[in-house]
Amino acid sequence: MVHFKKTFDERWLFYFFISLIFSLLILLFLFVLLYKFNFTRHVTFNYYIHQLFLILPFLPLSLLLFSILPLRRFLDYSRLIDRFGITSFLISLFFISFIITNLISFFFYDHIPQGDSVSTFFQARIFSNGNLWVVPPQFPDFFLKEMVQHNGKWFSMVQHGHSVFLTPFVLSKIPWLLGPLFGSFSLIIFFLFLKNCFGEKTAKEGALFLLLSPTFLFITSSYLNQNSSFFLILLSLFFLSCYTKQKNRLFPFLSGLFSGLAFFSRTTACIFIPAMLVLLIVANRNRDEKIRAILFFLIGFLPTFSIQFIHNALYTGNVFRFGYALHSQSSLHKIGFGIGKGAETFNIHGHTPLKAIVNLFYNLFTLSLHLYGWPLLSLLFIPFAFLRWKRNLWDFFAILVIILSVIFFSLYWFHGISPMGPKYYFAVVPLLVLLTVRGIRKLNIRPLISLLFIFSILIYIPSGLRIFNSVWGTNLNCYNKVKRKSVHNAIVFIKDLPGRNEYEKTINRHNYLSVAFRNHPILDKGNIIYAKDLGAEKNIRLINEYKERKPYLFEYIDKEKKWQLLPYTDF
């Protein structure tokens, strides 16, 4: 009995048995969900359910291994990272991130934009051709619906900040490098921010946690505009933290500048109000110093924040009208509650408080898995950050920004979830990491966390990437067919599947996007014009418009169970 106690931690053995029962009950519940309810067949929801199936058995296994006392001393990740000096740690961190995200970008995203980033990339192509916008095509319905036309201008409805960053990479023909570079530099900035706030040990742990986050890896491997806003927000937080160490007025100015600039890339985390509260708290008790700190923040913030509104006036003719408002389905981009706000989801029309609550729980579920790849545990340790709480300014700041972000995104009808993770909440991921690390440091369970990360690295992340090579995301199918057949000076019509089930709907969502970004912004100048198949009666208009080009149809042949590129004969 004495030997048993020296070998095992009885308390954690008890937790192992509890987790075993819990895991079996969850698995049973998931089986019922999958076979009784139609909404579980949605590709994205089904993806997370299967990820949970895969990783859930490792919860009791991790607790069992953690209960073995001799094993614990070999699994404390802090021992490993403490061996590195700051410089060697940051260099290692940067290159590990840069290599992994480039591998994901190449092998799983095919170095091409995914989903929402297609229109961002296309706008960067417009910029790279020396234009702010281009003349709309004669028949815009054949092309990207995210490109809007207004007063003879054709441009992306998405905020253009990320496209500006992307433009030199498009000109250099290495556009896929931007996301990995933003992500890798963001890790370094996050480390420096945490070091200012909590010291070197917490900074190392936080940077390691962020590096190993599936959400971080999957998004920073992509072209998504979340990458630039993420990077700019971290710069803002870093300079804000610098002011708490040294009362130099340059720091609030730079914090405000980058906070405002982040808005030009994406409507994102609500940090500027909490940032000003921090300045009020950390500024000297002298009232004049508080006013000067806020003033310098606003001097940096307001001009860069105004860029988006100047942009609105230039593109849409109205300072307060965003490009989204010009979209043919503008109701999809409205915020607030009402029957005309957004599409039907969860069998709820428009946007209601009930849908906001459902969206919130859906986001919490996916974050509980995808933030670190742990079985429903990724958010569990955050409340422990406030256990035996010695008041810390940054804990307060982090939770305030997260709450404000939840309130803001509750006003939008869509949940924002994809297999990359809950994209809308990407900007607050560093703050979730901050609170997680703070909570874990108070619990002293690093060997357990090491086990969870091992299973995430070996099981969760590799399995999670497989969806990008199957049903979700843009692909090279059509492009490879065109290249293999040596097609030139042509129009290629992209035909969707009938849309009879969730699989076909998902394929259709990314079908045209897979080639749309390859069009030249001025269509006539491109070798190939990629257009949506709108049916023979409408297609003939585009064919007549470009009579010198040979038309082709890219479609799925049911009998042969494959995509084919064939000469277009339906005219």
VEXDREN-2710 file (C-alpha; in Angstrom, 1 decimal):
% VEXDREN-2710
k/r/px/py/pz
1/MET/0.0/0.0/0.0
2/VAL/2.9/2.3/0.8
3/HIS/4.5/1.5/-2.5
4/PHE/1.2/2.2/-4.3
5/LYS/1.0/5.7/-2.7
6/LYS/4.6/6.5/-3.8
7/THR/3.7/5.5/-7.3
8/PHE/0.3/6.9/-7.8
9/ASP/-1.5/10.1/-6.7
10/GLU/-4.8/8.7/-5.4
11/ARG/-6.7/11.9/-5.8
12/TRP/-5.9/12.0/-9.5
13/LEU/-6.7/8.3/-9.9
14/PHE/-10.1/9.2/-8.6
15/TYR/-10.4/12.0/-11.2
16/PHE/-9.4/9.4/-13.8
17/PHE/-12.4/7.2/-13.0
18/ILE/-14.7/10.2/-13.0
19/SER/-13.4/11.4/-16.4
20/LEU/-13.8/7.8/-17.7
21/ILE/-17.5/7.9/-16.8
22/PHE/-17.8/11.4/-18.1
23/SER/-16.2/10.5/-21.4
24/LEU/-18.4/7.5/-21.9
25/LEU/-21.5/9.6/-21.2
26/ILE/-20.4/12.3/-23.7
27/LEU/-19.7/9.6/-26.3
28/LEU/-23.1/8.1/-25.8
29/PHE/-24.7/11.6/-26.1
30/LEU/-22.8/12.3/-29.3
31/PHE/-24.0/9.0/-30.9
32/VAL/-27.6/10.1/-30.1
33/LEU/-26.9/13.5/-31.6
34/LEU/-25.5/12.2/-34.8
35/TYR/-28.2/9.7/-35.5
36/LYS/-31.3/11.6/-34.2
37/PHE/-30.7/15.2/-35.3
38/ASN/-30.3/16.6/-38.8
39/PHE/-28.3/19.7/-37.8
40/THR/-25.4/17.4/-36.8
41/ARG/-24.9/16.6/-40.5
42/HIS/-23.7/20.1/-41.3
43/VAL/-20.1/19.7/-42.5
44/THR/-18.5/22.1/-40.0
45/PHE/-20.5/20.9/-36.9
46/ASN/-19.9/17.3/-38.0
47/TYR/-16.2/18.1/-38.2
48/TYR/-16.0/19.2/-34.6
49/ILE/-18.1/16.3/-33.4
50/HIS/-15.8/13.8/-35.0
51/GLN/-12.8/15.7/-33.6
52/LEU/-14.3/15.3/-30.2
53/PHE/-14.9/11.6/-30.8
54/LEU/-11.2/11.3/-31.7
55/ILE/-9.7/13.2/-28.8
56/LEU/-12.2/12.5/-25.9
57/PRO/-10.7/9.1/-25.0
58/PHE/-7.4/10.8/-24.3
59/LEU/-8.9/12.7/-21.4
60/PRO/-9.0/9.8/-19.0
61/LEU/-5.8/8.5/-20.4
62/SER/-4.1/11.8/-19.7
63/LEU/-5.4/11.9/-16.1
64/LEU/-4.3/8.3/-15.6
65/LEU/-0.7/9.0/-16.8
66/PHE/-0.7/12.2/-14.7
67/SER/-1.5/10.2/-11.6
68/ILE/1.8/8.3/-12.0
69/LEU/4.1/10.3/-9.8
70/PRO/7.5/9.2/-11.3
71/LEU/6.3/10.2/-14.7
72/ARG/5.4/13.8/-13.8
73/ARG/9.0/15.1/-13.5
74/PHE/9.7/14.1/-17.1
75/LEU/6.6/15.9/-18.4
76/ASP/7.0/19.4/-17.0
77/TYR/7.3/21.6/-20.1
78/SER/8.6/24.5/-18.0
79/ARG/11.9/22.6/-17.5
80/LEU/12.4/22.5/-21.2
81/ILE/11.6/26.1/-22.0
82/ASP/13.6/27.4/-19.0
83/ARG/16.8/26.0/-20.6
84/PHE/16.5/28.6/-23.4
85/GLY/17.6/32.2/-23.0
86/ILE/15.2/34.8/-24.3
87/THR/17.0/35.3/-27.7
88/SER/17.3/31.5/-28.5
89/PHE/13.7/30.9/-27.3
90/LEU/12.3/33.6/-29.6
91/ILE/14.4/32.6/-32.6
92/SER/13.3/28.9/-32.1
93/LEU/9.7/30.0/-31.7
94/PHE/9.7/32.1/-34.8
95/PHE/11.2/29.5/-37.1
96/ILE/9.1/26.6/-35.7
97/SER/5.9/28.7/-36.4
98/PHE/7.1/29.9/-39.8
99/ILE/8.0/26.3/-40.9
100/ILE/4.8/24.7/-39.6
101/THR/2.4/27.3/-41.1
102/ASN/4.2/27.2/-44.4
103/LEU/3.8/23.4/-44.5
104/ILE/0.1/23.7/-43.7
105/SER/-0.2/26.4/-46.4
106/PHE/1.5/24.2/-49.0
107/PHE/0.2/20.8/-48.2
108/PHE/-3.4/21.6/-47.1
109/TYR/-4.3/25.0/-48.5
110/ASP/-2.3/24.5/-51.8
111/HIS/-0.9/28.0/-51.3
112/ILE/-4.2/29.5/-52.4
113/PRO/-6.7/31.7/-50.6
114/GLN/-9.5/29.9/-48.7
115/GLY/-13.1/31.0/-48.4
116/ASP/-13.5/34.7/-47.3
117/SER/-9.9/35.5/-48.2
118/VAL/-10.6/35.1/-52.0
119/SER/-12.1/38.6/-52.4
120/THR/-9.3/40.0/-50.2
121/PHE/-6.7/38.5/-52.5
122/PHE/-8.5/39.7/-55.6
123/GLN/-8.5/43.3/-54.2
124/ALA/-4.7/42.9/-53.7
125/ARG/-4.5/41.9/-57.4
126/ILE/-6.3/45.2/-58.2
127/PHE/-3.9/47.1/-56.1
128/SER/-0.9/45.3/-57.6
129/ASN/-2.1/46.4/-61.1
130/GLY/-1.8/50.1/-59.9
131/ASN/-5.6/50.6/-59.4
132/LEU/-7.8/51.4/-56.4
133/TRP/-10.7/49.7/-58.3
134/VAL/-11.5/48.6/-61.8
135/VAL/-14.4/49.0/-64.2
136/PRO/-17.1/46.3/-63.5
137/PRO/-17.4/43.6/-66.0
138/GLN/-20.3/43.7/-68.5
139/PHE/-22.0/40.8/-66.7
140/PRO/-20.9/40.8/-63.0
141/ASP/-23.2/38.0/-61.9
142/PHE/-20.8/35.5/-63.5
143/PHE/-18.0/36.5/-61.1
144/LEU/-17.2/36.9/-57.4
145/LYS/-20.4/38.0/-55.5
146/GLU/-18.1/39.5/-52.8
147/MET/-16.9/42.1/-55.4
148/VAL/-19.4/45.0/-55.5
149/GLN/-20.1/47.6/-58.1
150/HIS/-20.9/51.2/-57.5
151/ASN/-20.7/54.3/-59.7
152/GLY/-18.5/52.5/-62.3
153/LYS/-16.2/51.0/-59.6
154/TRP/-15.7/47.2/-59.0
155/PHE/-14.0/46.4/-55.7
156/SER/-14.0/44.0/-52.8
157/MET/-16.7/44.6/-50.2
158/VAL/-14.2/43.4/-47.5
159/GLN/-12.2/46.0/-45.6
160/HIS/-9.0/46.7/-47.6
161/GLY/-6.3/46.9/-45.0
162/HIS/-5.2/43.3/-45.4
163/SER/-5.2/43.7/-49.2
164/VAL/-2.7/46.6/-48.8
165/PHE/-0.4/44.4/-46.8
166/LEU/-0.8/41.6/-49.3
167/THR/-0.1/43.7/-52.4
168/PRO/3.8/43.6/-52.3
169/PHE/3.6/39.8/-51.7
170/VAL/1.4/39.5/-54.8
171/LEU/3.8/41.5/-56.8
172/SER/6.7/39.3/-55.6
173/LYS/4.6/36.2/-56.4
174/ILE/4.9/34.9/-52.8
175/PRO/1.5/35.8/-51.4
176/TRP/1.3/32.7/-49.2
177/LEU/4.1/34.0/-47.1
178/LEU/2.2/36.9/-45.5
179/GLY/0.1/34.9/-43.1
180/PRO/3.0/32.8/-41.7
181/LEU/5.1/36.0/-41.3
182/PHE/2.3/37.8/-39.5
183/GLY/1.8/34.8/-37.3
184/SER/5.5/34.2/-36.5
185/PHE/6.1/37.9/-35.7
186/SER/2.9/37.9/-33.6
187/LEU/4.4/35.2/-31.4
188/ILE/7.4/37.4/-30.6
189/ILE/5.2/40.4/-29.9
190/PHE/3.0/38.4/-27.7
191/PHE/6.0/37.2/-25.7
192/LEU/7.2/40.7/-25.2
193/PHE/3.7/41.9/-24.1
194/LEU/3.5/39.1/-21.5
195/LYS/7.0/39.7/-20.3
196/ASN/6.1/43.3/-19.6
197/CYS/2.9/42.2/-17.8
198/PHE/3.9/39.1/-15.9
199/GLY/7.6/38.3/-16.4
200/GLU/9.7/36.0/-18.4
201/LYS/8.3/32.6/-17.3
202/THR/4.7/33.5/-18.0
203/ALA/5.8/35.0/-21.3
204/LYS/7.5/31.8/-22.4
205/GLU/4.5/29.6/-21.4
206/GLY/2.0/32.0/-23.1
207/ALA/4.0/32.1/-26.4
208/LEU/4.3/28.3/-26.3
209/PHE/0.6/27.9/-25.8
210/LEU/-0.2/30.2/-28.6
211/LEU/2.2/28.4/-31.0
212/LEU/0.5/25.1/-30.2
213/SER/-3.0/26.4/-30.7
214/PRO/-4.8/24.7/-33.7
215/THR/-6.8/27.9/-34.2
216/PHE/-3.6/30.0/-34.4
217/LEU/-1.8/27.6/-36.7
218/PHE/-4.7/27.1/-39.1
219/ILE/-5.6/30.8/-39.4
220/THR/-2.0/32.1/-39.7
221/SER/-1.3/29.6/-42.5
222/SER/-4.0/31.3/-44.5
223/TYR/-4.7/34.5/-46.4
224/LEU/-7.5/35.6/-44.0
225/ASN/-7.5/39.3/-43.0
226/GLN/-7.7/38.2/-39.4
227/ASN/-3.9/37.8/-39.6
228/SER/-3.2/41.5/-40.1
229/SER/-5.7/42.7/-37.5
230/PHE/-4.3/40.1/-35.0
231/PHE/-0.7/41.4/-35.6
232/LEU/-1.7/45.0/-35.3
233/ILE/-3.7/44.5/-32.1
234/LEU/-0.8/42.7/-30.5
235/LEU/1.4/45.6/-31.4
236/SER/-1.1/47.9/-29.7
237/LEU/-1.1/45.8/-26.6
238/PHE/2.7/45.6/-26.5
239/PHE/3.1/49.4/-26.6
240/LEU/0.3/49.7/-24.0
241/SER/2.2/47.4/-21.7
242/CYS/5.4/49.4/-22.3
243/TYR/3.7/52.4/-20.9
244/THR/3.0/50.5/-17.7
245/LYS/6.8/50.0/-17.3
246/GLN/8.0/53.4/-18.5
247/LYS/5.8/56.5/-18.7
248/ASN/6.9/57.6/-22.1
249/ARG/4.2/59.4/-24.0
250/LEU/5.3/57.7/-27.3
251/PHE/3.9/54.4/-26.1
252/PRO/0.2/55.4/-25.8
253/PHE/0.6/57.2/-29.1
254/LEU/1.9/54.0/-30.8
255/SER/-0.7/51.9/-29.0
256/GLY/-3.5/54.1/-30.3
257/LEU/-2.0/54.2/-33.8
258/PHE/-1.9/50.4/-34.2
259/SER/-5.3/49.9/-32.5
260/GLY/-6.9/52.3/-35.1
261/LEU/-5.0/50.7/-38.0
262/ALA/-6.4/47.2/-37.0
263/PHE/-9.9/48.5/-37.8
264/PHE/-8.9/49.1/-41.4
265/SER/-8.1/45.4/-41.7
266/ARG/-11.1/44.1/-39.9
267/THR/-13.9/45.1/-37.6
268/THR/-12.4/43.2/-34.6
269/ALA/-11.7/43.1/-30.9
270/CYS/-13.0/46.0/-28.8
271/ILE/-9.7/47.1/-27.2
272/PHE/-9.5/50.8/-27.5
273/ILE/-11.9/51.6/-24.6
274/PRO/-10.2/49.1/-22.2
275/ALA/-6.8/50.4/-23.4
276/MET/-7.8/53.9/-22.3
277/LEU/-8.9/52.6/-19.0
278/VAL/-5.5/51.0/-18.5
279/LEU/-3.9/54.4/-19.3
280/LEU/-6.1/56.1/-16.7
281/ILE/-5.1/53.5/-14.1
282/VAL/-1.4/53.3/-14.7
283/ALA/-0.8/57.0/-15.3
284/ASN/0.5/58.9/-12.3
285/ARG/-2.1/60.2/-9.9
286/ASN/-1.4/63.6/-11.3
287/ARG/-4.6/64.5/-13.3
288/ASP/-2.6/66.2/-16.0
289/GLU/-0.6/63.1/-16.7
290/LYS/-3.8/61.0/-17.1
291/ILE/-5.1/63.5/-19.6
292/ARG/-1.9/63.6/-21.6
293/ALA/-1.8/59.8/-21.7
294/ILE/-5.3/59.6/-23.1
295/LEU/-4.6/62.5/-25.5
296/PHE/-1.5/60.9/-27.0
297/PHE/-3.5/57.6/-27.4
298/LEU/-6.2/59.5/-29.3
299/ILE/-3.7/61.4/-31.4
300/GLY/-2.4/58.0/-32.6
301/PHE/-5.9/56.3/-32.7
302/LEU/-8.2/58.8/-34.4
303/PRO/-6.2/59.4/-37.7
304/THR/-5.7/55.6/-38.3
305/PHE/-9.2/54.8/-37.2
306/SER/-10.5/57.4/-39.7
307/ILE/-8.7/55.7/-42.6
308/GLN/-11.7/53.3/-43.0
309/PHE/-14.2/56.2/-43.1
310/ILE/-12.1/58.1/-45.7
311/HIS/-12.0/54.8/-47.6
312/ASN/-15.8/54.5/-47.4
313/ALA/-16.2/58.0/-48.8
314/LEU/-13.8/57.3/-51.7
315/TYR/-15.4/53.9/-52.6
316/THR/-19.0/54.2/-51.6
317/GLY/-19.6/57.9/-51.6
318/ASN/-20.7/57.9/-47.9
319/VAL/-18.4/58.1/-44.9
320/PHE/-20.5/55.7/-42.9
321/ARG/-21.4/53.2/-45.7
322/PHE/-19.2/50.2/-45.8
323/GLY/-18.6/48.1/-48.9
324/TYR/-20.8/45.3/-47.3
325/ALA/-23.8/47.6/-47.7
326/LEU/-23.5/47.4/-51.5
327/HIS/-23.6/43.6/-51.6
328/SER/-26.5/42.2/-53.5
329/GLN/-27.5/40.4/-50.3
330/SER/-26.7/43.3/-47.9
331/SER/-29.0/41.8/-45.2
332/LEU/-26.3/39.2/-44.7
333/HIS/-24.0/41.9/-43.4
334/LYS/-26.2/43.9/-41.2
335/ILE/-25.8/43.9/-37.4
336/GLY/-28.5/44.1/-34.8
337/PHE/-31.7/42.1/-34.2
338/GLY/-34.6/41.8/-36.6
339/ILE/-36.3/39.6/-39.1
340/GLY/-34.4/41.0/-42.0
341/LYS/-30.9/40.6/-40.4
342/GLY/-29.1/37.6/-41.9
343/ALA/-30.0/34.3/-43.2
344/GLU/-31.9/31.5/-41.5
345/THR/-29.7/29.4/-39.2
346/PHE/-30.7/26.9/-36.5
347/ASN/-34.2/27.1/-38.0
348/ILE/-34.4/30.7/-36.8
349/HIS/-35.3/33.5/-39.2
350/GLY/-33.4/36.8/-39.0
351/HIS/-31.4/37.5/-35.9
352/THR/-32.8/37.2/-32.4
353/PRO/-31.4/37.1/-28.9
354/LEU/-32.0/33.3/-28.9
355/LYS/-29.8/32.9/-32.0
356/ALA/-27.1/35.1/-30.3
357/ILE/-27.2/32.7/-27.4
358/VAL/-27.0/29.6/-29.6
359/ASN/-24.1/31.2/-31.6
360/LEU/-22.3/32.0/-28.3
361/PHE/-22.6/28.4/-27.0
362/TYR/-21.5/27.1/-30.5
363/ASN/-18.4/29.3/-30.3
364/LEU/-17.7/28.2/-26.7
365/PHE/-18.0/24.5/-27.8
366/THR/-15.6/24.9/-30.7
367/LEU/-13.1/27.0/-28.6
368/SER/-13.3/24.4/-25.9
369/LEU/-11.8/22.0/-28.5
370/HIS/-10.0/24.0/-31.0
371/LEU/-8.2/26.6/-28.9
372/TYR/-5.6/24.0/-27.9
373/GLY/-6.9/20.7/-29.2
374/TRP/-7.8/19.4/-25.8
375/PRO/-10.9/17.3/-25.2
376/LEU/-13.4/20.0/-24.0
377/LEU/-10.8/21.5/-21.7
378/SER/-9.4/24.4/-23.6
379/LEU/-11.4/27.0/-21.7
380/LEU/-11.6/25.1/-18.4
381/PHE/-8.5/26.7/-16.8
382/ILE/-9.5/30.4/-17.4
383/PRO/-11.6/30.8/-14.3
384/PHE/-8.7/29.6/-12.2
385/ALA/-6.8/32.8/-13.2
386/PHE/-9.0/34.5/-10.7
387/LEU/-8.5/31.9/-8.0
388/ARG/-6.8/33.4/-4.9
389/TRP/-6.8/36.5/-7.1
390/LYS/-4.3/39.2/-6.3
391/ARG/-5.6/42.0/-8.3
392/ASN/-3.8/42.3/-11.6
393/LEU/-4.5/44.9/-14.1
394/TRP/-4.0/42.6/-17.1
395/ASP/-6.4/39.9/-15.9
396/PHE/-9.1/42.6/-15.6
397/PHE/-8.1/44.0/-19.0
398/ALA/-8.3/40.6/-20.7
399/ILE/-11.7/39.6/-19.3
400/LEU/-13.1/43.1/-20.2
401/VAL/-12.0/42.9/-23.8
402/ILE/-13.4/39.3/-24.1
403/ILE/-16.7/40.4/-22.6
404/LEU/-17.0/43.4/-24.9
405/SER/-16.1/41.2/-28.0
406/VAL/-18.8/38.7/-27.0
407/ILE/-21.4/41.6/-26.7
408/PHE/-20.3/43.0/-30.1
409/PHE/-20.4/39.8/-32.0
410/SER/-23.7/38.8/-30.4
411/LEU/-25.2/41.6/-32.6
412/TYR/-24.2/39.7/-35.8
413/TRP/-26.4/36.8/-37.0
414/PHE/-23.6/34.4/-38.0
415/HIS/-21.5/32.4/-35.7
416/GLY/-18.3/32.8/-37.7
417/ILE/-17.2/29.2/-37.2
418/SER/-15.2/27.2/-39.8
419/PRO/-12.8/24.2/-39.5
420/MET/-10.1/26.9/-38.8
421/GLY/-11.9/27.7/-35.6
422/PRO/-14.2/30.6/-34.5
423/LYS/-12.6/33.2/-36.8
424/TYR/-14.4/36.2/-35.3
425/TYR/-12.8/35.6/-31.9
426/PHE/-9.3/35.1/-33.3
427/ALA/-8.3/38.6/-32.1
428/VAL/-9.0/37.7/-28.5
429/VAL/-7.1/34.4/-28.6
430/PRO/-4.0/35.9/-27.1
431/LEU/-6.1/37.1/-24.1
432/LEU/-7.6/33.7/-23.7
433/VAL/-4.1/32.3/-23.7
434/LEU/-3.0/34.8/-21.1
435/LEU/-5.8/33.8/-18.7
436/THR/-5.3/30.1/-19.4
437/VAL/-1.6/30.3/-18.5
438/ARG/-2.4/32.4/-15.4
439/GLY/-4.9/29.7/-14.3
440/ILE/-2.6/26.8/-14.9
441/ARG/0.3/28.4/-13.0
442/LYS/-2.0/28.6/-10.0
443/LEU/-3.0/24.9/-10.3
444/ASN/0.5/23.4/-10.8
445/ILE/-0.5/20.8/-13.3
446/ARG/2.0/21.4/-16.1
447/PRO/2.7/17.6/-16.6
448/LEU/-1.0/17.1/-17.4
449/ILE/-0.9/20.0/-19.8
450/SER/2.1/18.5/-21.5
451/LEU/0.2/15.2/-22.0
452/LEU/-2.8/17.1/-23.5
453/PHE/-0.5/18.9/-25.9
454/ILE/1.2/15.7/-26.9
455/PHE/-2.1/14.2/-27.9
456/SER/-3.1/17.4/-29.7
457/ILE/0.2/17.5/-31.7
458/LEU/0.1/13.8/-32.6
459/ILE/-3.7/13.3/-33.0
460/TYR/-5.9/16.4/-33.0
461/ILE/-4.0/18.8/-35.3
462/PRO/-3.1/16.2/-38.1
463/SER/-6.7/14.8/-38.1
464/GLY/-8.1/18.4/-38.1
465/LEU/-6.1/19.3/-41.3
466/ARG/-7.6/16.5/-43.3
467/ILE/-10.9/18.3/-43.9
468/PHE/-9.0/20.9/-46.1
469/ASN/-8.0/18.1/-48.5
470/SER/-11.5/16.7/-48.7
471/VAL/-14.8/18.7/-48.6
472/TRP/-13.9/22.1/-47.2
473/GLY/-12.0/25.0/-48.8
474/THR/-10.7/26.0/-52.2
475/ASN/-8.7/23.4/-54.2
476/LEU/-6.7/22.9/-57.4
477/ASN/-9.2/20.6/-59.2
478/CYS/-10.2/23.0/-62.0
479/TYR/-6.9/24.7/-62.3
480/ASN/-5.0/21.4/-62.7
481/LYS/-7.5/20.3/-65.4
482/VAL/-6.9/23.6/-67.3
483/LYS/-3.2/23.3/-67.0
484/ARG/-3.1/19.6/-68.0
485/LYS/-5.2/20.2/-71.1
486/SER/-3.1/23.3/-72.0
487/VAL/-6.2/25.4/-72.3
488/HIS/-5.5/29.0/-73.4
489/ASN/-7.6/32.1/-74.4
490/ALA/-10.8/30.5/-73.1
491/ILE/-13.8/31.0/-70.9
492/VAL/-14.3/28.2/-68.3
493/PHE/-17.7/28.0/-66.7
494/ILE/-17.8/26.4/-63.3
495/LYS/-20.9/24.3/-62.7
496/ASP/-22.1/23.6/-59.2
497/LEU/-23.4/20.2/-57.9
498/PRO/-27.2/20.0/-57.6
499/GLY/-27.0/20.9/-53.8
500/ARG/-29.1/17.9/-52.7
501/ASN/-27.2/17.4/-49.4
502/GLU/-24.8/19.2/-47.1
503/TYR/-21.8/17.7/-48.8
504/GLU/-22.8/19.2/-52.2
505/LYS/-23.7/22.5/-50.7
506/THR/-20.2/22.7/-49.1
507/ILE/-18.5/21.8/-52.4
508/ASN/-20.6/24.5/-54.1
509/ARG/-19.6/27.1/-51.5
510/HIS/-16.0/26.8/-52.5
511/ASN/-16.3/25.5/-56.1
512/TYR/-16.1/28.9/-57.9
513/LEU/-13.9/30.5/-55.2
514/SER/-11.2/27.9/-56.1
515/VAL/-10.5/29.7/-59.4
516/ALA/-12.2/33.1/-59.1
517/PHE/-9.1/34.8/-57.7
518/ARG/-7.1/33.7/-60.8
519/ASN/-9.1/36.1/-63.0
520/HIS/-7.2/39.2/-64.1
521/PRO/-8.9/42.2/-62.5
522/ILE/-9.4/43.5/-66.0
523/LEU/-10.9/40.3/-67.5
524/ASP/-9.9/41.0/-71.1
525/LYS/-6.2/40.8/-70.1
526/GLY/-6.4/37.4/-68.6
527/ASN/-5.5/34.2/-70.4
528/ILE/-8.4/32.3/-68.9
529/ILE/-11.7/33.9/-67.8
530/TYR/-13.3/31.8/-65.0
531/ALA/-17.1/32.3/-64.7
532/LYS/-19.9/30.7/-62.8
533/ASP/-22.2/28.5/-64.8
534/LEU/-25.6/30.3/-64.8
535/GLY/-27.3/28.1/-67.3
536/ALA/-27.3/28.0/-71.1
537/GLU/-29.6/31.0/-71.6
538/LYS/-27.4/33.3/-69.5
539/ASN/-24.0/31.8/-70.4
540/ILE/-24.6/32.6/-74.1
541/ARG/-24.3/36.4/-73.2
542/LEU/-20.8/35.9/-71.9
543/ILE/-19.8/33.7/-74.8
544/ASN/-21.0/36.3/-77.3
545/GLU/-19.1/39.0/-75.3
546/TYR/-15.9/37.0/-75.8
547/LYS/-16.4/35.4/-79.2
548/GLU/-12.6/35.0/-79.7
549/ARG/-12.4/32.7/-76.7
550/LYS/-13.2/29.0/-76.7
551/PRO/-15.8/28.1/-74.0
552/TYR/-15.3/25.1/-71.6
553/LEU/-17.4/23.6/-68.8
554/PHE/-16.0/22.3/-65.6
555/GLU/-18.5/19.9/-64.0
556/TYR/-18.9/16.7/-62.0
557/ILE/-19.8/13.6/-64.0
558/ASP/-21.9/11.3/-61.8
559/LYS/-21.3/8.2/-63.9
560/GLU/-17.5/8.5/-63.7
561/LYS/-17.5/10.0/-60.2
562/LYS/-15.0/12.8/-61.0
563/TRP/-14.7/16.4/-62.2
564/GLN/-14.1/16.9/-65.9
565/LEU/-13.2/19.9/-68.1
566/LEU/-15.1/19.6/-71.4
567/PRO/-15.7/21.9/-74.4
568/TYR/-18.9/23.8/-73.8
569/THR/-21.5/22.6/-76.3
570/ASP/-24.8/23.8/-74.7
571/PHE/-25.3/26.7/-77.1
END
